[in-house]
Amino acid sequence: MSAHASFAPPAAHVVRERSAAYFLGPAASAQGQAFALSALERVQLVKQGVPARTVQEMSAAMGLPRDQLMRAVGLARSTVERKIAARARLSEGESEKLVGLSRLIGQVDAMVRTSDSAPADFDAARWFAAWMAQPVAALGGLCPQALLDTADGREALGTLLLQMQAGAYA
């Protein structure tokens, strides 16, 4: 899970799950997972904008309809569809939401892979998709997907995942 990218503008960032991969940039020179990137590398990736097709690739990796993913992260369907058709990049704000989601999925993957009982066929993207749709007591009964559309919400989810890993989750 090593992803030590140079600070030159990242040409691509690929997040790989066992049976699926979704890209956070052109596939030509994959350099790492969003979770494993430094904060500066993620900022750079967001500023350059991720390709709009990333929405398609992430929805496929998560096993979710594209519309459901866009609603969960707070992306305007018409804007994303237009950018996909034009093979354009997403804006900084749109890119930040997808990079943030990718980071959470990478966090789940890292948690499971570092545990002693990690199943070989674990699919973090699909696990996260199922988890985000279920009410969580630690969130006051909210579903995690209700928090994915804001940076603070994604930060709260990252903290919750750390608590779950540490056994401090109730």
Order of alpha helices (4+ residues) and beta strands (2+ residues): beta-beta-alpha-alpha-alpha-alpha-alpha-alpha-alpha
